[in-house]
Amino acid sequence: MTKFIRSVAVLSTLVLATACSRQVDVKIGLVGPMTGALAHNGKSMAQGAQIAIDELNEEGFFIKGKRANFTLVVEDDKASPEEGKAAAQRLLDAGVVAVYGHFNSGVTIPAAPIYAKAGIPQMSASTNPKYTRMGIASVFRIGADDIEQGATLGRIAVEKLKAKSVFVVDDASLFGTGLVLEVNKVLAAKNVTATAESLKPNAVDYAAVVKKIADSQASVVVYGGDDPVGVALLKALRASGSDVKFITGDSMCDAGIIKAAAGTADRDYFCTVAGVPPSWLSGGAAFLRKYKAKFGEPGAMAPIAYDGIHVYAQAMQKAGSTEPAAIVTELKKNSFDGKIQGSVEFDAKGDLKDGSIVIYETIGGVLTEKSGLY
């Protein structure tokens, strides 16, 4: 090898070493149901998060002078508490410095102590209030909780639809029961007659439930829970000829659910999302373009996960570190730029300050955003 060639080789090695020393590799975990009946929610989260990861890597994002190379590590919790805990451990074993997830409150809550023990920040859109009330310093909710969402569902029934009698149904999940608890508080305060039914997903006699709803003479059904029971109930109601108004929460508030309902949700259907829709900010329009080009129409969970990843990256930048403890500290003391939600700031419990609830109504089979609260 000539002296010139040796010099070039040495120089190339030095350049490569310098480039590597100026890069920091960052793994962020995302976990939710990627298989099973609720897989569309987990995939929506993962796809929204991946859009954010791609943006950060393509645009160039620096943490303490080093360009960050972000990787999204996705795990499937199968909407099961036990599978969720196993998935949490797999993410820790993979070396993630932060986690976004889970989807179901009943999985998010039991997994939280596992992340906490390892000092890993956990951010979730799960809405059950217990999540941020366990005394865990490293949990953050990027969205409103069931106290706000449930109250909104109750107000839609009373103030918008003028219901005198309401039939309240849940699917026996932590999410569903927590949501209807808040609905019932509103109905009781407004002196509205309410009949309640809790349905276990694997043993539902829908014909019997539909008869109970008809016998109650309720003009509105408020449903708290996930779509396997919710869509089946709605189809059974419409098949019986019932024109009762149907109100539900964010797990049944995206275009995919309306399509799955096969015409039964094309009218008299109202739902809420604990977050801000992409239409509200200019950054949301860019997100929609990118998402549709890569994945199609976004589900309700995609924009919130997208914001969550950007908030994590900004916390690392503010901290000048990818150490989990430093990320937690920054999340507690700073506000962040939610590309879709606008300013994101957490309170002492880890709840999002000023969390928004967006209301939708189906008009001609299309979910249509309704400005303001009813």
Helices and strands as residue ranges (DSSP letters): H 3-21, E 23-32, H 39-59, E 62-63, E 66-76, H 81-94, E 98-101, H 105-117, E 122-124, G 129-132, E 139-141, H 146-155, I 156-160, E 165-170, H 174-189, E 193-198, H 206-216, E 220-224, H 227-239, E 245-248, G 250-252, H 255-260, E 269-273, G 278-280, H 282-294, H 302-319, H 324-333, E 335-338, E 342-345, E 358-363, E 366-370
